Amino acid sequence: MASKSLRSVNYRETHFEFPTLTPIRGEQTADSLIILRNQLKANARSVPSNLRGGTLGHLGLVLSPTNYALISNVPFVRPTHPGPLTIPHGASRNMATNMRDHHMEQLSVFIEANDVDQALIQQIVQAIEPEFLTAIRNRTSNSIIKPVYEVLEFL
């Protein structure tokens, strides 16, 4: 199995249909939030993914699991960090190589989903005035750590 590179990709420049979201100045309206959500959905969909419903790209980052289930029979499960690679003592060279390749692939998928998510959150932060996002910022890190769909539900 060939492993992907772990290099970071600028998804806004290389994939996103809307590299810059339509800014919302002042309080959001239903119409402005619909435009924001649609642009984010297009951007997430534009990044190819091998996760579950691969033809939908990373759309599962923007839609709640319930809403995603309306368009796909296969749930979008956000990948988790695979943890450290542990190769058992006495493993054959072939087994160790396969374990490394599998771990690298899992790590690559995790990093890709996380990078796309962070690019989408960054777009939201740039489109919405800061005072409207203060309540969902993590008090310790001052960052938004909620999934994109929860940020949109909050707005």
Secondary structure as UniProt FT lines:
FT   HELIX           11..14
FT   HELIX           30..45
FT   HELIX           54..56
FT   TURN            57..58
FT   HELIX           59..61
FT   HELIX           65..69
FT   TURN            70..71
FT   TURN            89..90
FT   HELIX           93..127
FT   HELIX           130..132
FT   HELIX           134..136
FT   TURN            139..141
FT   HELIX           148..154
//
